[in-house]
Protein backbone atom coordinates (compact mmCIF):
# COMPACT_ATOMS: atom_id res chain seq x y z
CA UNK A 1 0.00 0.00 0.00
CA UNK A 2 1.32 3.45 -0.86
CA UNK A 3 1.87 6.15 1.78
CA UNK A 4 -1.07 8.11 0.39
CA UNK A 5 -3.38 5.08 0.44
CA UNK A 6 -2.40 4.16 3.99
CA UNK A 7 -2.98 7.74 5.11
CA UNK A 8 -6.44 7.68 3.56
CA UNK A 9 -7.18 4.40 5.39
CA UNK A 10 -6.23 6.02 8.69
CA UNK A 11 -8.38 9.03 7.91
CA UNK A 12 -11.40 6.91 7.03
CA UNK A 13 -10.99 4.84 10.19
CA UNK A 14 -10.91 7.98 12.33
CA UNK A 15 -13.96 9.38 10.57
CA UNK A 16 -15.88 6.13 11.05
CA UNK A 17 -15.09 6.05 14.76
CA UNK A 18 -12.89 2.95 14.43
CA UNK A 19 -10.07 4.72 16.31
CA UNK A 20 -12.12 5.26 19.47
CA UNK A 21 -11.21 4.57 23.07
CA UNK A 22 -12.01 0.85 22.85
CA UNK A 23 -9.32 0.42 20.17
CA UNK A 24 -6.73 2.53 21.97
CA UNK A 25 -5.08 0.93 25.05
CA UNK A 26 -3.79 4.37 26.01
CA UNK A 27 -7.33 5.65 26.62
CA UNK A 28 -7.73 3.74 29.87
CA UNK A 29 -4.42 4.99 31.23
CA UNK A 30 -5.05 8.72 31.01
CA UNK A 31 -5.89 10.74 34.14
CA UNK A 32 -9.04 12.82 34.48
CA UNK A 33 -8.78 16.37 33.14
CA UNK A 34 -10.77 19.60 33.08
CA UNK A 35 -9.81 20.18 29.48
CA UNK A 36 -10.52 17.92 26.52
CA UNK A 37 -8.98 14.67 25.29
CA UNK A 38 -9.72 13.39 21.77
CA UNK A 39 -8.59 9.97 20.56
CA UNK A 40 -7.40 9.46 17.00
CA UNK A 41 -7.68 13.18 16.18
CA UNK A 42 -6.29 13.92 12.72
CA UNK A 43 -3.43 16.39 12.94
CA UNK A 44 -3.59 17.43 9.28
CA UNK A 45 -6.44 19.68 10.34
CA UNK A 46 -4.21 21.73 12.65
CA UNK A 47 -0.94 22.00 10.69
CA UNK A 48 -0.26 24.67 8.11
CA UNK A 49 1.04 22.08 5.65
CA UNK A 50 -2.34 20.29 5.97
CA UNK A 51 -0.65 16.90 6.16
CA UNK A 52 -0.09 14.31 8.88
CA UNK A 53 -1.66 11.32 10.57
CA UNK A 54 -3.60 11.04 13.84
CA UNK A 55 -2.60 11.73 17.42
CA UNK A 56 -3.12 8.68 19.59
CA UNK A 57 -4.55 11.15 22.10
CA UNK A 58 -4.86 14.92 21.68
CA UNK A 59 -5.10 16.86 24.96
CA UNK A 60 -6.18 20.49 25.16
CA UNK A 61 -5.68 21.52 28.81
CA UNK A 62 -8.00 24.04 30.43
CA UNK A 63 -5.09 25.93 31.98
CA UNK A 64 -1.66 25.63 33.57
CA UNK A 65 -2.81 23.70 36.63
CA UNK A 66 -4.84 21.27 34.51
CA UNK A 67 -1.73 20.61 32.43
CA UNK A 68 0.47 20.19 35.52
CA UNK A 69 -1.97 17.80 37.21
CA UNK A 70 -2.29 15.75 34.02
CA UNK A 71 1.46 15.38 33.55
CA UNK A 72 1.99 14.53 37.21
CA UNK A 73 -0.54 11.68 37.00
CA UNK A 74 0.34 10.45 33.50
CA UNK A 75 2.32 7.17 33.47
CA UNK A 76 6.00 7.91 32.88
CA UNK A 77 6.24 5.61 29.85
CA UNK A 78 3.63 7.54 27.85
CA UNK A 79 5.35 9.89 25.37
CA UNK A 80 4.24 13.53 25.35
CA UNK A 81 4.56 15.89 22.38
CA UNK A 82 3.51 19.54 22.43
CA UNK A 83 2.35 21.51 19.40
CA UNK A 84 1.13 25.06 18.87
CA UNK A 85 -0.74 26.34 15.83
CA UNK A 86 1.23 24.01 13.55
CA UNK A 87 3.03 26.74 11.63
CA UNK A 88 6.59 25.35 11.60
CA UNK A 89 5.67 21.71 11.99
CA UNK A 90 5.61 18.59 9.83
CA UNK A 91 3.57 15.69 11.23
CA UNK A 92 4.44 12.42 9.52
CA UNK A 93 1.73 10.35 7.84
CA UNK A 94 1.68 7.56 10.43
CA UNK A 95 0.69 9.95 13.21
CA UNK A 96 2.06 10.53 16.70
CA UNK A 97 2.13 7.97 19.50
CA UNK A 98 1.20 8.86 23.06
CA UNK A 99 -0.27 12.22 24.03
CA UNK A 100 -0.10 15.32 21.88
CA UNK A 101 -0.64 18.48 23.95
CA UNK A 102 -2.06 21.51 22.17
CA UNK A 103 -2.33 24.71 24.17
CA UNK A 104 -5.61 26.48 23.45
CA UNK A 105 -7.86 29.11 25.00
CA UNK A 106 -6.48 28.69 28.50
CA UNK A 107 -3.07 29.89 27.32
CA UNK A 108 -3.81 32.90 25.12
CA UNK A 109 -4.26 35.66 27.71
CA UNK A 110 -2.11 38.78 27.36
CA UNK A 111 -1.68 41.84 29.56
CA UNK A 112 0.55 44.89 29.70
CA UNK A 113 2.48 45.51 32.93
CA UNK A 114 4.36 48.79 32.68
CA UNK A 115 6.84 48.36 29.85
CA UNK A 116 6.39 44.58 29.75
CA UNK A 117 3.88 42.24 28.12
CA UNK A 118 2.83 39.05 29.89
CA UNK A 119 1.59 36.47 27.39
CA UNK A 120 0.41 32.87 27.51
CA UNK A 121 2.34 30.36 25.44
CA UNK A 122 -0.67 29.85 23.19
CA UNK A 123 -0.87 33.54 22.26
CA UNK A 124 -0.05 34.24 18.63
CA UNK A 125 3.17 36.18 18.12
CA UNK A 126 1.35 38.72 15.97
CA UNK A 127 -1.24 39.32 18.71
CA UNK A 128 1.53 40.07 21.20
CA UNK A 129 2.95 42.61 18.77
CA UNK A 130 -0.50 44.16 18.40
CA UNK A 131 -1.13 44.58 22.15
CA UNK A 132 2.34 46.10 22.55
CA UNK A 133 1.64 48.57 19.75
CA UNK A 134 -1.62 49.67 21.31
CA UNK A 135 0.22 50.23 24.61
CA UNK A 136 2.95 52.27 22.92
CA UNK A 137 5.66 49.66 23.54
CA UNK A 138 8.36 49.38 20.90
CA UNK A 139 10.79 46.50 20.38
CA UNK A 140 8.25 43.73 19.82
CA UNK A 141 7.34 44.65 16.24
CA UNK A 142 9.37 41.72 14.84
CA UNK A 143 6.84 39.30 16.34
CA UNK A 144 4.27 40.48 13.80
CA UNK A 145 6.30 38.72 11.11
CA UNK A 146 6.60 35.35 12.87
CA UNK A 147 3.75 32.88 12.16
CA UNK A 148 3.53 30.97 15.41
CA UNK A 149 2.89 31.12 19.14
CA UNK A 150 4.91 32.44 22.05
CA UNK A 151 5.52 28.88 23.27
CA UNK A 152 7.14 27.89 19.99
CA UNK A 153 9.07 31.15 19.88
CA UNK A 154 10.52 30.39 23.33
CA UNK A 155 11.47 26.84 22.40
CA UNK A 156 13.54 27.87 19.37
CA UNK A 157 14.41 31.50 20.15
CA UNK A 158 12.42 32.61 17.13
CA UNK A 159 13.53 35.71 15.34
CA UNK A 160 13.05 37.77 12.20
CA UNK A 161 13.59 41.27 10.84
CA UNK A 162 16.64 41.99 12.96
CA UNK A 163 15.44 40.78 16.37
CA UNK A 164 14.78 37.58 18.31
CA UNK A 165 13.11 36.42 21.51
CA UNK A 166 16.41 36.54 23.42
CA UNK A 167 16.48 40.32 22.89
CA UNK A 168 13.18 40.92 24.69
CA UNK A 169 12.60 37.98 27.05
CA UNK A 170 12.53 38.74 30.78
CA UNK A 171 11.36 35.36 32.08
CA UNK A 172 9.35 32.29 31.11
CA UNK A 173 7.12 29.75 32.83
CA UNK A 174 7.00 26.06 32.00
CA UNK A 175 5.70 22.72 33.25
CA UNK A 176 8.01 19.70 33.24
CA UNK A 177 7.09 16.06 32.56
CA UNK A 178 6.55 15.42 36.27
CA UNK A 179 4.02 18.26 36.50
CA UNK A 180 6.29 20.73 38.30
CA UNK A 181 5.83 24.40 37.42
CA UNK A 182 8.96 26.48 36.81
CA UNK A 183 9.51 30.20 36.42
CA UNK A 184 12.97 31.02 35.10
CA UNK A 185 14.83 34.16 34.01
CA UNK A 186 15.80 34.47 30.36
CA UNK A 187 19.48 33.94 31.16
CA UNK A 188 18.73 30.43 32.44
CA UNK A 189 17.34 29.26 29.10
CA UNK A 190 20.60 29.32 27.16
CA UNK A 191 19.10 31.01 24.14
CA UNK A 192 21.16 30.91 20.94
CA UNK A 193 20.48 31.04 17.22
CA UNK A 194 17.17 29.18 16.76
CA UNK A 195 17.89 27.24 19.94
CA UNK A 196 16.98 27.02 23.60
CA UNK A 197 18.84 24.92 26.16
CA UNK A 198 15.66 24.42 28.21
CA UNK A 199 14.99 20.75 29.05
CA UNK A 200 13.31 18.97 26.15
CA UNK A 201 10.41 17.81 28.33
CA UNK A 202 9.42 21.32 29.43
CA UNK A 203 6.17 22.69 28.05
CA UNK A 204 6.31 26.47 28.04
CA UNK A 205 3.15 28.05 29.39
CA UNK A 206 3.92 31.78 29.29
CA UNK A 207 6.46 34.56 29.02
CA UNK A 208 7.19 38.08 30.19
CA UNK A 209 8.57 40.23 27.36
CA UNK A 210 10.28 43.60 27.64
CA UNK A 211 9.34 46.56 25.46
CA UNK A 212 10.35 50.20 25.60
CA UNK A 213 8.26 53.36 25.39
CA UNK A 214 7.59 54.36 21.80
CA UNK A 215 5.24 56.23 19.51
CA UNK A 216 2.25 54.00 18.59
CA UNK A 217 2.15 55.47 15.07
CA UNK A 218 5.83 54.70 14.47
CA UNK A 219 5.39 51.21 15.89
CA UNK A 220 2.42 50.62 13.59
CA UNK A 221 4.41 51.86 10.60
CA UNK A 222 7.21 49.38 11.37
CA UNK A 223 4.70 46.52 11.70
CA UNK A 224 3.11 47.48 8.39
CA UNK A 225 6.57 47.49 6.81
CA UNK A 226 7.29 44.00 8.15
CA UNK A 227 3.93 42.72 6.91
CA UNK A 228 4.54 44.15 3.44
CA UNK A 229 8.04 42.65 3.27
CA UNK A 230 6.72 39.27 4.31
CA UNK A 231 3.87 39.25 1.79
CA UNK A 232 6.20 40.33 -1.00
CA UNK A 233 8.94 37.79 -0.34
CA UNK A 234 7.18 34.73 1.12
CA UNK A 235 4.40 32.38 -0.07
CA UNK A 236 2.13 33.45 2.78
CA UNK A 237 -1.06 32.26 1.08
CA UNK A 238 0.24 28.77 0.36
CA UNK A 239 0.16 25.64 2.50
CA UNK A 240 3.64 25.96 3.92
CA UNK A 241 5.51 25.38 7.15
CA UNK A 242 7.54 28.57 7.06
CA UNK A 243 11.33 28.65 6.90
CA UNK A 244 12.49 25.10 6.24
CA UNK A 245 16.20 25.27 7.06
CA UNK A 246 18.30 27.33 9.44
CA UNK A 247 20.73 29.81 7.93
CA UNK A 248 24.27 28.38 8.12
CA UNK A 249 26.85 30.69 9.66
CA UNK A 250 27.77 33.39 7.17
CA UNK A 251 25.25 32.27 4.55
CA UNK A 252 21.58 32.38 3.63
CA UNK A 253 19.77 29.07 3.22
CA UNK A 254 17.62 30.36 0.37
CA UNK A 255 20.65 31.48 -1.64
CA UNK A 256 22.34 28.10 -1.25
CA UNK A 257 19.13 26.36 -2.31
CA UNK A 258 18.74 28.63 -5.33
CA UNK A 259 22.36 28.14 -6.43
CA UNK A 260 21.86 24.38 -6.19
CA UNK A 261 19.08 24.67 -8.77
CA UNK A 262 16.24 23.77 -6.44
CA UNK A 263 13.84 26.66 -7.05
CA UNK A 264 10.54 25.07 -8.11
CA UNK A 265 11.83 21.52 -7.53
CA UNK A 266 8.92 19.13 -6.97
CA UNK A 267 8.31 15.65 -5.56
CA UNK A 268 4.69 14.59 -5.92
CA UNK A 269 2.57 17.51 -4.76
CA UNK A 270 5.37 18.98 -2.62
CA UNK A 271 7.32 21.85 -4.15
CA UNK A 272 10.13 24.27 -3.35
CA UNK A 273 8.48 27.68 -3.51
CA UNK A 274 9.23 29.75 -6.60
CA UNK A 275 8.86 32.89 -4.48
CA UNK A 276 11.21 31.95 -1.62
CA UNK A 277 13.50 28.93 -1.93
CA UNK A 278 13.61 28.24 1.81
CA UNK A 279 9.89 27.46 1.85
CA UNK A 280 8.36 24.12 0.92
CA UNK A 281 4.71 24.15 -0.11
CA UNK A 282 1.90 21.63 -0.44
CA UNK A 283 0.44 22.37 -3.86
CA UNK A 284 -2.57 20.18 -3.06
CA UNK A 285 -2.76 16.58 -1.88
CA UNK A 286 0.87 16.20 -0.81
CA UNK A 287 1.81 13.69 1.87
CA UNK A 288 4.18 14.41 4.72
CA UNK A 289 6.49 11.80 3.20
CA UNK A 290 6.67 13.79 -0.04
CA UNK A 291 7.42 17.03 1.80
CA UNK A 292 10.13 15.44 3.92
CA UNK A 293 11.65 13.67 0.91
CA UNK A 294 11.74 16.97 -0.95
CA UNK A 295 13.52 18.61 1.97
CA UNK A 296 16.11 15.83 2.05
CA UNK A 297 16.62 16.11 -1.71
CA UNK A 298 17.24 19.85 -1.29
CA UNK A 299 19.77 19.14 1.46
CA UNK A 300 21.56 16.61 -0.76
CA UNK A 301 21.75 19.02 -3.71
CA UNK A 302 23.01 21.88 -1.56
CA UNK A 303 25.63 19.58 -0.03
CA UNK A 304 26.79 18.52 -3.50
CA UNK A 305 26.89 22.09 -4.81
CA UNK A 306 28.46 23.89 -1.87
CA UNK A 307 29.65 21.36 0.68
CA UNK A 308 27.32 22.95 3.25
CA UNK A 309 24.99 20.80 5.34
CA UNK A 310 21.61 22.46 5.83
CA UNK A 311 19.88 21.86 9.17
CA UNK A 312 16.11 21.51 9.37
CA UNK A 313 14.36 24.39 11.12
CA UNK A 314 10.93 22.84 10.67
CA UNK A 315 10.18 20.41 13.47
CA UNK A 316 9.31 16.91 12.22
CA UNK A 317 7.35 14.64 14.53
CA UNK A 318 5.66 11.25 14.47
CA UNK A 319 6.24 8.10 12.49
CA UNK A 320 6.08 7.38 8.76
CA UNK A 321 3.05 5.57 7.41
CA UNK A 322 3.46 1.84 7.97
CA UNK A 323 5.93 2.22 10.86
CA UNK A 324 5.76 0.08 13.99
CA UNK A 325 2.80 1.47 16.03
CA UNK A 326 4.82 2.12 19.18
CA UNK A 327 7.59 4.01 17.41
CA UNK A 328 7.74 7.79 17.37
CA UNK A 329 10.37 10.41 16.74
CA UNK A 330 10.64 14.11 17.33
CA UNK A 331 13.27 15.94 15.32
CA UNK A 332 13.22 19.39 16.62
CA UNK A 333 13.38 23.08 16.36
CA UNK A 334 10.08 24.81 15.77
CA UNK A 335 7.77 27.75 16.19
CA UNK A 336 5.02 25.17 16.13
C-alpha positions as CSV (number, residue, x, y, z in Angstrom):
1,X,0.0,0.0,0.0
2,X,1.3,3.5,-0.9
3,X,1.9,6.1,1.8
4,X,-1.1,8.1,0.4
5,X,-3.4,5.1,0.4
6,X,-2.4,4.2,4.0
7,X,-3.0,7.7,5.1
8,X,-6.4,7.7,3.6
9,X,-7.2,4.4,5.4
10,X,-6.2,6.0,8.7
11,X,-8.4,9.0,7.9
12,X,-11.4,6.9,7.0
13,X,-11.0,4.8,10.2
14,X,-10.9,8.0,12.3
15,X,-14.0,9.4,10.6
16,X,-15.9,6.1,11.1
17,X,-15.1,6.1,14.8
18,X,-12.9,3.0,14.4
19,X,-10.1,4.7,16.3
20,X,-12.1,5.3,19.5
21,X,-11.2,4.6,23.1
22,X,-12.0,0.8,22.8
23,X,-9.3,0.4,20.2
24,X,-6.7,2.5,22.0
25,X,-5.1,0.9,25.0
26,X,-3.8,4.4,26.0
27,X,-7.3,5.6,26.6
28,X,-7.7,3.7,29.9
29,X,-4.4,5.0,31.2
30,X,-5.0,8.7,31.0
31,X,-5.9,10.7,34.1
32,X,-9.0,12.8,34.5
33,X,-8.8,16.4,33.1
34,X,-10.8,19.6,33.1
35,X,-9.8,20.2,29.5
36,X,-10.5,17.9,26.5
37,X,-9.0,14.7,25.3
38,X,-9.7,13.4,21.8
39,X,-8.6,10.0,20.6
40,X,-7.4,9.5,17.0
41,X,-7.7,13.2,16.2
42,X,-6.3,13.9,12.7
43,X,-3.4,16.4,12.9
44,X,-3.6,17.4,9.3
45,X,-6.4,19.7,10.3
46,X,-4.2,21.7,12.6
47,X,-0.9,22.0,10.7
48,X,-0.3,24.7,8.1
49,X,1.0,22.1,5.6
50,X,-2.3,20.3,6.0
51,X,-0.7,16.9,6.2
52,X,-0.1,14.3,8.9
53,X,-1.7,11.3,10.6
54,X,-3.6,11.0,13.8
55,X,-2.6,11.7,17.4
56,X,-3.1,8.7,19.6
57,X,-4.6,11.1,22.1
58,X,-4.9,14.9,21.7
59,X,-5.1,16.9,25.0
60,X,-6.2,20.5,25.2
61,X,-5.7,21.5,28.8
62,X,-8.0,24.0,30.4
63,X,-5.1,25.9,32.0
64,X,-1.7,25.6,33.6
65,X,-2.8,23.7,36.6
66,X,-4.8,21.3,34.5
67,X,-1.7,20.6,32.4
68,X,0.5,20.2,35.5
69,X,-2.0,17.8,37.2
70,X,-2.3,15.7,34.0
71,X,1.5,15.4,33.6
72,X,2.0,14.5,37.2
73,X,-0.5,11.7,37.0
74,X,0.3,10.4,33.5
75,X,2.3,7.2,33.5
76,X,6.0,7.9,32.9
77,X,6.2,5.6,29.9
78,X,3.6,7.5,27.8
79,X,5.3,9.9,25.4
80,X,4.2,13.5,25.3
81,X,4.6,15.9,22.4
82,X,3.5,19.5,22.4
83,X,2.4,21.5,19.4
84,X,1.1,25.1,18.9
85,X,-0.7,26.3,15.8
86,X,1.2,24.0,13.6
87,X,3.0,26.7,11.6
88,X,6.6,25.3,11.6
89,X,5.7,21.7,12.0
90,X,5.6,18.6,9.8
91,X,3.6,15.7,11.2
92,X,4.4,12.4,9.5
93,X,1.7,10.4,7.8
94,X,1.7,7.6,10.4
95,X,0.7,10.0,13.2
96,X,2.1,10.5,16.7
97,X,2.1,8.0,19.5
98,X,1.2,8.9,23.1
99,X,-0.3,12.2,24.0
100,X,-0.1,15.3,21.9
101,X,-0.6,18.5,23.9
102,X,-2.1,21.5,22.2
103,X,-2.3,24.7,24.2
104,X,-5.6,26.5,23.5
105,X,-7.9,29.1,25.0
106,X,-6.5,28.7,28.5
107,X,-3.1,29.9,27.3
108,X,-3.8,32.9,25.1
109,X,-4.3,35.7,27.7
110,X,-2.1,38.8,27.4
111,X,-1.7,41.8,29.6
112,X,0.5,44.9,29.7
113,X,2.5,45.5,32.9
114,X,4.4,48.8,32.7
115,X,6.8,48.4,29.8
116,X,6.4,44.6,29.8
117,X,3.9,42.2,28.1
118,X,2.8,39.0,29.9
119,X,1.6,36.5,27.4
120,X,0.4,32.9,27.5
121,X,2.3,30.4,25.4
122,X,-0.7,29.8,23.2
123,X,-0.9,33.5,22.3
124,X,-0.1,34.2,18.6
125,X,3.2,36.2,18.1
126,X,1.4,38.7,16.0
127,X,-1.2,39.3,18.7
128,X,1.5,40.1,21.2
129,X,3.0,42.6,18.8
130,X,-0.5,44.2,18.4
131,X,-1.1,44.6,22.1
132,X,2.3,46.1,22.5
133,X,1.6,48.6,19.7
134,X,-1.6,49.7,21.3
135,X,0.2,50.2,24.6
136,X,3.0,52.3,22.9
137,X,5.7,49.7,23.5
138,X,8.4,49.4,20.9
139,X,10.8,46.5,20.4
140,X,8.3,43.7,19.8
141,X,7.3,44.6,16.2
142,X,9.4,41.7,14.8
143,X,6.8,39.3,16.3
144,X,4.3,40.5,13.8
145,X,6.3,38.7,11.1
146,X,6.6,35.4,12.9
147,X,3.8,32.9,12.2
148,X,3.5,31.0,15.4
149,X,2.9,31.1,19.1
150,X,4.9,32.4,22.1
151,X,5.5,28.9,23.3
152,X,7.1,27.9,20.0
153,X,9.1,31.1,19.9
154,X,10.5,30.4,23.3
155,X,11.5,26.8,22.4
156,X,13.5,27.9,19.4
157,X,14.4,31.5,20.1
158,X,12.4,32.6,17.1
159,X,13.5,35.7,15.3
160,X,13.1,37.8,12.2
161,X,13.6,41.3,10.8
162,X,16.6,42.0,13.0
163,X,15.4,40.8,16.4
164,X,14.8,37.6,18.3
165,X,13.1,36.4,21.5
166,X,16.4,36.5,23.4
167,X,16.5,40.3,22.9
168,X,13.2,40.9,24.7
169,X,12.6,38.0,27.0
170,X,12.5,38.7,30.8
171,X,11.4,35.4,32.1
172,X,9.4,32.3,31.1
173,X,7.1,29.8,32.8
174,X,7.0,26.1,32.0
175,X,5.7,22.7,33.3
176,X,8.0,19.7,33.2
177,X,7.1,16.1,32.6
178,X,6.6,15.4,36.3
179,X,4.0,18.3,36.5
180,X,6.3,20.7,38.3
181,X,5.8,24.4,37.4
182,X,9.0,26.5,36.8
183,X,9.5,30.2,36.4
184,X,13.0,31.0,35.1
185,X,14.8,34.2,34.0
186,X,15.8,34.5,30.4
187,X,19.5,33.9,31.2
188,X,18.7,30.4,32.4
189,X,17.3,29.3,29.1
190,X,20.6,29.3,27.2
191,X,19.1,31.0,24.1
192,X,21.2,30.9,20.9
193,X,20.5,31.0,17.2
194,X,17.2,29.2,16.8
195,X,17.9,27.2,19.9
196,X,17.0,27.0,23.6
197,X,18.8,24.9,26.2
198,X,15.7,24.4,28.2
199,X,15.0,20.8,29.1
200,X,13.3,19.0,26.1
201,X,10.4,17.8,28.3
202,X,9.4,21.3,29.4
203,X,6.2,22.7,28.0
204,X,6.3,26.5,28.0
205,X,3.1,28.1,29.4
206,X,3.9,31.8,29.3
207,X,6.5,34.6,29.0
208,X,7.2,38.1,30.2
209,X,8.6,40.2,27.4
210,X,10.3,43.6,27.6
211,X,9.3,46.6,25.5
212,X,10.3,50.2,25.6
213,X,8.3,53.4,25.4
214,X,7.6,54.4,21.8
215,X,5.2,56.2,19.5
216,X,2.2,54.0,18.6
217,X,2.2,55.5,15.1
218,X,5.8,54.7,14.5
219,X,5.4,51.2,15.9
220,X,2.4,50.6,13.6
221,X,4.4,51.9,10.6
222,X,7.2,49.4,11.4
223,X,4.7,46.5,11.7
224,X,3.1,47.5,8.4
225,X,6.6,47.5,6.8
226,X,7.3,44.0,8.2
227,X,3.9,42.7,6.9
228,X,4.5,44.2,3.4
229,X,8.0,42.6,3.3
230,X,6.7,39.3,4.3
231,X,3.9,39.2,1.8
232,X,6.2,40.3,-1.0
233,X,8.9,37.8,-0.3
234,X,7.2,34.7,1.1
235,X,4.4,32.4,-0.1
236,X,2.1,33.4,2.8
237,X,-1.1,32.3,1.1
238,X,0.2,28.8,0.4
239,X,0.2,25.6,2.5
240,X,3.6,26.0,3.9
241,X,5.5,25.4,7.1
242,X,7.5,28.6,7.1
243,X,11.3,28.7,6.9
244,X,12.5,25.1,6.2
245,X,16.2,25.3,7.1
246,X,18.3,27.3,9.4
247,X,20.7,29.8,7.9
248,X,24.3,28.4,8.1
249,X,26.9,30.7,9.7
250,X,27.8,33.4,7.2
251,X,25.3,32.3,4.6
252,X,21.6,32.4,3.6
253,X,19.8,29.1,3.2
254,X,17.6,30.4,0.4
255,X,20.6,31.5,-1.6
256,X,22.3,28.1,-1.3
257,X,19.1,26.4,-2.3
258,X,18.7,28.6,-5.3
259,X,22.4,28.1,-6.4
260,X,21.9,24.4,-6.2
261,X,19.1,24.7,-8.8
262,X,16.2,23.8,-6.4
263,X,13.8,26.7,-7.0
264,X,10.5,25.1,-8.1
265,X,11.8,21.5,-7.5
266,X,8.9,19.1,-7.0
267,X,8.3,15.7,-5.6
268,X,4.7,14.6,-5.9
269,X,2.6,17.5,-4.8
270,X,5.4,19.0,-2.6
271,X,7.3,21.9,-4.1
272,X,10.1,24.3,-3.3
273,X,8.5,27.7,-3.5
274,X,9.2,29.7,-6.6
275,X,8.9,32.9,-4.5
276,X,11.2,31.9,-1.6
277,X,13.5,28.9,-1.9
278,X,13.6,28.2,1.8
279,X,9.9,27.5,1.8
280,X,8.4,24.1,0.9
281,X,4.7,24.1,-0.1
282,X,1.9,21.6,-0.4
283,X,0.4,22.4,-3.9
284,X,-2.6,20.2,-3.1
285,X,-2.8,16.6,-1.9
286,X,0.9,16.2,-0.8
287,X,1.8,13.7,1.9
288,X,4.2,14.4,4.7
289,X,6.5,11.8,3.2
290,X,6.7,13.8,0.0
291,X,7.4,17.0,1.8
292,X,10.1,15.4,3.9
293,X,11.6,13.7,0.9
294,X,11.7,17.0,-1.0
295,X,13.5,18.6,2.0
296,X,16.1,15.8,2.1
297,X,16.6,16.1,-1.7
298,X,17.2,19.8,-1.3
299,X,19.8,19.1,1.5
300,X,21.6,16.6,-0.8
301,X,21.8,19.0,-3.7
302,X,23.0,21.9,-1.6
303,X,25.6,19.6,0.0
304,X,26.8,18.5,-3.5
305,X,26.9,22.1,-4.8
306,X,28.5,23.9,-1.9
307,X,29.7,21.4,0.7
308,X,27.3,22.9,3.2
309,X,25.0,20.8,5.3
310,X,21.6,22.5,5.8
311,X,19.9,21.9,9.2
312,X,16.1,21.5,9.4
313,X,14.4,24.4,11.1
314,X,10.9,22.8,10.7
315,X,10.2,20.4,13.5
316,X,9.3,16.9,12.2
317,X,7.3,14.6,14.5
318,X,5.7,11.3,14.5
319,X,6.2,8.1,12.5
320,X,6.1,7.4,8.8
321,X,3.1,5.6,7.4
322,X,3.5,1.8,8.0
323,X,5.9,2.2,10.9
324,X,5.8,0.1,14.0
325,X,2.8,1.5,16.0
326,X,4.8,2.1,19.2
327,X,7.6,4.0,17.4
328,X,7.7,7.8,17.4
329,X,10.4,10.4,16.7
330,X,10.6,14.1,17.3
331,X,13.3,15.9,15.3
332,X,13.2,19.4,16.6
333,X,13.4,23.1,16.4
334,X,10.1,24.8,15.8
335,X,7.8,27.8,16.2
336,X,5.0,25.2,16.1
